Amino acid sequence: MNALGHPPSWKQPFLHALEESDKLKLAELVRASEHAIFLRQQELKDSSDHHEERSEMSVAEVALQTVKTHRLSCLS
C-alpha cells in the first residue's frame, strides 16, 4: 500500500495478468505489468526504503517470466 492506502500502481495489471485466460489480452497485461514495475523501480532507485515492495516486485518479475515462458510461448 502507498501513503494513501492504495496498492502500488504495478500491482493491478500484474494481478489481472495472473487471472487472464485470453492470450492476446494476457500478452498486453504482461507488457503493461513489466512497464509499470520498471517505472516503479525507477521511482524507488534513490530510496533506501520500500524493501517489502522491492521484494514483491522481484517475485512479480519472476512470475511474469514464467507466464511468458509457459502461457505465451506460442505467441513468440
N, C-alpha and C positions, 0 to 999 in steps of 0.2 A: 504494500500500500504506500502511496505517496503521502505528502503532508496533508492533502485534502481528503484522505481516506479512500482514494480510488486506486485500483490496481495499476501498475506501470503500463504505459502505452503499448508495449510489446506483447503483453500477456494475452490480450483479447484475440488478436489474429493468430497467435500461437495455439491457444485453446481451441479456436474454431478449426484450425488446420488438423488438429488431432481427431476431431469428430467428423470431418468432411469425407464423404464417400465418392463424390464426383471427382474424377482425376483432373479434369481441367480446372475446376474450382480449387482443388487441393493444391495444384501447382502454383496458382496465383497466391493462395494463402501462405504457402511456404515462402515464396519470394517476399511477400509483404512482411512476414514474421522475421525473416533474416534481415531485411532492411530496417525494421523497427528496432531489432536487437542491436544492430550496428549503430544506429543513431543514439540509442540509449547508452551504449558503451562509450561513444564519443562524449556524451554529456557528462559521464562519470569519470572520464580518464584522469582528471586532475584532482579527484576527490579520494580521500583515504577511507571514506565511509561506504555504506551500502554493500557490505560484504555478503549479506544474505542474497540480495538481488543479483549480485555478480555471479554467485554460485548458481542461482536459479537460471540465469541466462546461459551459463555454461552447459547445464543439463539440457536446457531447451535446444541449444545448438546441436548437441549430440542426438537428441530426439528428432530434430528436423533432418539431420543427415540420414538417420535410419529410415524416416519416411521417404526421403528421396531415393534411397537405395532399394527399399523393399516394396514401396507402393507406387513409385513413379518411374521405375526403371524402364518401363515400356515407352515412356514419352521422351526418353533421351535420344 
